[in-house]
Amino acid sequence: MATEKQLFQQINSTKNIMKITSSMKMVSAAKLKGDENRLYAARPFNKWATTITGPSTPMENEVEFANIPDNALIVPLTSDKGLCGGINSFISRGVRTMCGVLDGSGKKSSVVVVGDKGRSQMRRMVGDKLVSAATEVVTPYSFDLSAAITAEVLAAGNDYSCIVILHNKFVNSATYIQEYKVLMPMASTGDDEAMVEYEFEPDIKNEVLEDLGEYLLCSELHHALMEAAASEQSARMAAMENATKNAGEMVDKLTLQYNRARQARITTELIEIISGASAIEG
């Protein structure tokens, strides 16, 4: 059983931890407001890209990833910092499931991960598929950063059939979901030729579609990063709130143990004094 001194030290340590988690919750709440504003600006900015690529697909339990072709490049978006619940674990498990389903269908895939937490987890899960990683990403996210990450993704190779962006989608301050979007290349010839209703003078359609495809990827990545940033801060705020609550309950429990130990010591001392006095009188 712990002594009074040990219990007192545990109480003080837990109170200090509670102050830290409470402060981190307030900081996350302030950052979440800024990330929400940037997200609400990014959603209409990316509407033009959604009309071309279509809506994202939720990561449900029974998803079969039938819309992902062979030789896909998967780009999961995670965070560089922890203490934010399970947002990184959800994405890592989603990548593992996606790679497993694609392997079972005889389809090849590669991974370029964004975020240090995702990199460390996916090294263990899908280390043989990990091509490169973008870590130490500067926050808050900006379009310049999205362009730099786009260049990193494109540097992984141009022989992939599609790019799959996997990220957390912000719903509200208490809810986020995982979803993915498949970005197919914009072909200038063949049955899948893009923008057939337009004429190009001079005949530089191939160059135009190549540049437009890069900008499309950058726009989609920017929107996904905004969604992931808001989800991260909401998850961290909830995690720190739960940590503060648990610390408070632990302080109450330790205080009760401390008071019982203190009362037992006082009672023992009183008994010793009374017994000593009775022995002297007797």
C-alpha positions in Angstrom: 0.0 0.0 0.0 1.3 3.5 -0.9 2.4 5.8 1.9 1.0 9.2 2.5 4.0 10.9 0.9 3.7 8.7 -2.2 0.0 9.4 -2.5 0.6 13.2 -2.0 3.2 13.1 -4.8 0.8 11.2 -7.1 -1.9 13.7 -6.5 0.4 16.7 -7.3 1.7 14.9 -10.4 -1.8 14.1 -11.6 -3.0 17.7 -11.0 0.0 19.0 -13.1 -1.0 16.6 -15.9 -4.6 17.8 -15.7 -3.4 21.4 -16.2 -1.4 20.4 -19.3 -4.3 18.4 -20.9 -6.7 21.2 -20.1 -4.4 23.8 -21.7 -3.9 21.5 -24.8 -7.7 21.2 -25.1 -8.0 25.0 -25.2 -5.2 25.3 -27.7 -6.8 22.7 -29.9 -10.2 24.4 -29.7 -8.6 27.7 -30.9 -6.7 25.9 -33.7 -9.9 24.0 -34.7 -11.7 27.3 -35.3 -8.9 28.4 -37.8 -8.9 25.0 -39.5 -12.7 25.1 -39.9 -12.5 28.5 -41.5 -9.8 27.3 -44.0 -11.8 24.1 -44.6 -15.0 26.0 -45.4 -13.1 28.1 -47.8 -11.4 25.1 -49.4 -14.7 23.2 -50.1 -16.2 25.6 -52.6 -12.7 26.1 -54.1 -12.5 22.4 -54.9 -16.0 22.1 -56.4 -14.7 22.3 -59.9 -12.5 19.3 -59.3 -15.4 17.3 -57.8 -17.4 17.8 -61.0 -14.6 16.0 -62.9 -13.5 13.3 -60.4 -16.9 12.7 -58.7 -17.6 12.3 -55.0 -15.4 10.5 -52.5 -16.1 7.0 -51.4 -16.6 6.3 -47.6 -14.4 3.6 -46.0 -17.1 1.2 -44.9 -16.6 -2.3 -43.4 -17.7 -4.1 -46.6 -16.1 -1.8 -49.2 -14.5 -3.8 -52.0 -12.4 -1.1 -53.7 -13.8 -2.2 -57.1 -13.2 1.3 -58.6 -9.4 1.1 -58.0 -7.5 -0.3 -61.0 -4.3 -2.2 -61.1 -1.0 -0.5 -60.3 -2.5 2.3 -58.1 -0.6 4.8 -56.0 -2.2 5.3 -52.6 -1.6 8.6 -50.8 -2.8 8.4 -47.1 -2.8 11.7 -45.2 -1.8 11.5 -41.5 -0.4 13.8 -38.9 3.1 14.5 -37.6 2.0 14.8 -34.0 0.2 12.4 -31.7 -2.3 12.8 -28.8 -5.2 13.0 -31.3 -7.1 9.8 -30.7 -7.3 7.2 -33.4 -7.2 9.3 -36.6 -3.8 8.0 -37.7 -4.6 4.4 -36.7 -7.9 4.5 -38.7 -6.0 5.7 -41.8 -3.2 3.1 -41.4 -5.7 0.3 -41.0 -7.6 1.5 -44.0 -4.5 1.4 -46.1 -3.7 -2.1 -44.9 -7.2 -3.2 -45.7 -7.1 -1.6 -49.1 -3.7 -3.1 -50.0 -4.9 -6.5 -48.8 -8.1 -6.4 -50.9 -6.1 -5.2 -54.0 -3.5 -8.0 -53.5 -6.3 -10.5 -53.2 -7.6 -9.3 -56.5 -4.2 -9.6 -58.2 -3.8 -5.8 -58.3 -0.5 -4.1 -57.5 -0.3 -0.9 -55.4 2.3 1.5 -53.9 2.1 3.9 -51.0 3.3 7.5 -50.6 2.4 8.6 -47.0 2.1 12.1 -45.6 2.8 12.5 -41.9 5.3 11.0 -39.6 2.8 9.0 -37.5 1.4 7.3 -40.6 4.9 6.5 -41.8 5.9 4.8 -38.6 2.7 2.7 -38.6 2.8 1.8 -42.3 6.4 0.7 -42.1 5.1 -2.2 -40.0 1.9 -2.8 -41.9 2.8 -2.3 -45.6 6.5 -1.7 -45.5 7.1 -3.4 -48.8 4.8 -1.1 -50.6 6.0 2.2 -49.1 7.7 4.3 -51.8 8.3 7.6 -50.0 7.0 9.8 -47.2 6.5 13.5 -46.6 7.1 14.4 -43.0 7.6 17.5 -40.8 4.8 19.2 -42.7 4.4 22.9 -41.7 1.1 23.9 -40.2 -1.3 25.5 -40.8 -1.6 24.0 -44.3 -1.6 26.2 -47.3 -1.9 25.8 -51.1 1.8 26.2 -51.5 2.3 23.3 -49.2 -0.2 21.3 -51.2 1.7 22.1 -54.4 4.9 20.8 -52.7 3.3 17.6 -51.6 1.9 17.2 -55.1 5.4 17.5 -56.5 6.5 14.8 -54.0 3.7 12.5 -55.1 4.4 13.0 -58.8 8.1 12.4 -58.2 7.3 8.8 -57.0 6.7 8.0 -60.7 4.3 8.6 -63.6 3.6 5.0 -64.5 0.8 4.5 -62.1 -2.7 3.9 -63.4 -4.4 6.2 -60.8 -3.8 8.1 -57.5 -5.9 7.2 -54.5 -6.2 9.9 -51.8 -7.2 8.5 -48.4 -8.0 10.9 -45.5 -10.2 11.8 -42.6 -13.3 13.9 -43.5 -14.4 16.5 -40.9 -18.1 16.2 -40.1 -18.4 18.2 -36.8 -16.3 18.8 -33.7 -17.2 15.3 -32.4 -17.3 13.3 -35.6 -15.0 12.4 -38.5 -15.1 9.6 -41.1 -12.5 8.0 -43.4 -13.0 8.3 -47.2 -10.9 7.9 -50.4 -11.0 9.3 -53.9 -9.7 7.8 -57.0 -8.0 10.2 -59.5 -7.7 8.8 -63.0 -5.2 10.4 -65.5 -6.8 12.7 -68.1 -6.2 10.9 -71.4 -5.9 13.0 -74.6 -6.7 10.1 -77.0 -8.6 6.8 -76.9 -12.0 5.8 -75.5 -11.3 7.6 -72.2 -10.4 10.9 -73.9 -11.2 13.9 -71.7 -12.8 17.2 -72.7 -13.9 15.9 -76.1 -16.4 18.8 -76.4 -13.5 21.3 -76.6 -11.2 22.2 -79.5 -7.6 23.1 -78.9 -5.7 25.6 -81.2 -2.9 24.9 -81.7 -3.1 21.1 -81.1 -1.5 21.1 -77.6 -4.3 19.1 -75.9 -1.9 16.6 -74.4 0.2 19.3 -72.7 -3.0 21.1 -71.5 -4.5 18.0 -70.0 -1.2 17.1 -68.3 -1.0 20.5 -66.6 -4.7 20.4 -65.8 -4.2 16.9 -64.2 -1.4 18.2 -62.0 -3.5 21.1 -60.9 -6.5 18.8 -60.3 -4.3 16.6 -58.1 -3.1 19.7 -56.2 -6.6 21.0 -55.6 -7.8 17.6 -54.4 -4.8 17.2 -52.1 -5.4 20.7 -50.7 -9.0 20.0 -49.9 -8.1 16.6 -48.3 -5.4 18.3 -46.2 -7.9 20.8 -44.9 -10.3 18.0 -44.0 -7.6 16.1 -42.3 -6.3 19.1 -40.3 -9.8 19.9 -39.0 -10.3 16.3 -38.1 -7.0 16.2 -36.3 -7.7 19.2 -34.1 -11.3 18.0 -33.3 -9.9 14.6 -32.3 -7.1 16.1 -30.2 -9.6 18.4 -28.4 -11.8 15.4 -27.6 -8.8 13.3 -26.5 -7.5 16.1 -24.2 -11.0 16.6 -22.8 -11.2 12.9 -21.9 -7.7 13.0 -20.5 -8.6 15.9 -18.3 -11.8 14.2 -17.1 -9.9 11.0 -16.3 -7.2 12.9 -14.4 -9.8 14.7 -12.3 -11.4 11.3 -11.4 -7.9 9.9 -10.5 -7.2 13.0 -8.3 -10.5 12.3 -6.4 -9.6 8.7 -6.0 -6.1 9.4 -4.8 -7.4 12.1 -2.5 -9.8 9.6 -0.9 -6.9 7.1 -0.4 -4.7 9.8 1.0 -7.4 11.0 3.5 -8.0 7.3 4.6 -4.2 6.8 5.1 -3.9 10.1 7.0 -6.9 9.2 9.2 -5.5 5.7 9.9 -2.2 7.3 11.0 -3.9 9.8 13.3 -6.0 7.0 14.8 -2.9 4.9 15.4 -1.1 7.7 17.0 -4.0 8.5 19.3 -4.3 4.8 20.3 -0.6 4.8 21.1 -0.8 8.0 23.2 -3.9 6.7 25.1 -2.2 3.3 25.7 0.9 4.9 26.9 -1.0 7.2 29.3 -3.0 4.3 30.7 0.2 2.3 31.2 1.8 5.1 33.2 -1.3 5.6 35.3 -1.5 1.8 35.9 
